[in-house]
């Protein structure tokens, strides 16, 4: 078959195969050619890049990536789309297609994906690793921090995600969207919202708006964190009680419930007012607080 280019061609190809897209899998394909090309340009994809694509879908972005990259590892969970993907990407010798869930569970990347990327990173023509994808809506909030925290960490990531998720990634202290996800991602990367997308550039049209974001991983904050696992756990516990004052936020905590005088000492050393609410703490303040807890654990 010819490569797919239009919404009509995609609809016809799906109809011929009796494929009905599943909302549960976040199957909303970005079909605007100009936006797809914009994503590839925004990632600066070139022949020295290994690119991981999560949620290959119809293969429209997959083909554009493979035409520019050194190699592409494209992951698609829906086995029904494999034939369509193979036909649309026929003739591309620098493409690895994986039919699997990118998540082995909610706290780990799939071993097959990690293995494929690790193997392709050894190719002589590959000098950098990027992740570029129209991320399925269901996995965005899980995949982004996992990639940032994993040994696979890409040099650059460009994603289409829900606008609401973008708002959470970029949120600042005190805002309604500011939470553990904001803190974890901002501790690991610089984030840019490149463009807001309406619903008509997708098929089928989602019931939410989307955005294109670019994340550039950095160690600027991460290298100041004494115990990253403790920092991550603290961020999640804090925002489980975002409206409580700090002194009360740890009252029922398994890991951070210390006598009040010890908590006050930790707050003082971290230069943080115990009367503040978690939602008001900056990433830097949470890092300082986590480091003081880490010091307390080490001394006991």
Secondary structure by P-SEA (a helix, b strand, c coil): ccccccaaaaaaaaaaabbbbbccccccccccaaaaaaaaaaaccccccbbbbcccccaaaaaaaaacccccbbbbccccaaaaaaaaacccccbbbbccccccccccccaaaaaaaaaaaacccccbbbbbccccccccccaaaaaaaccccccbbbbbccaaaaaaaacccccccccaaaaaaaaccccccccccccccccccccbbbbbbbbbbbcccccccccaaaaaaaaaaaaacccccccccccccccccccaaaaaaaaaaaccccccccccccaaaaaaaaaaaaaaaaac
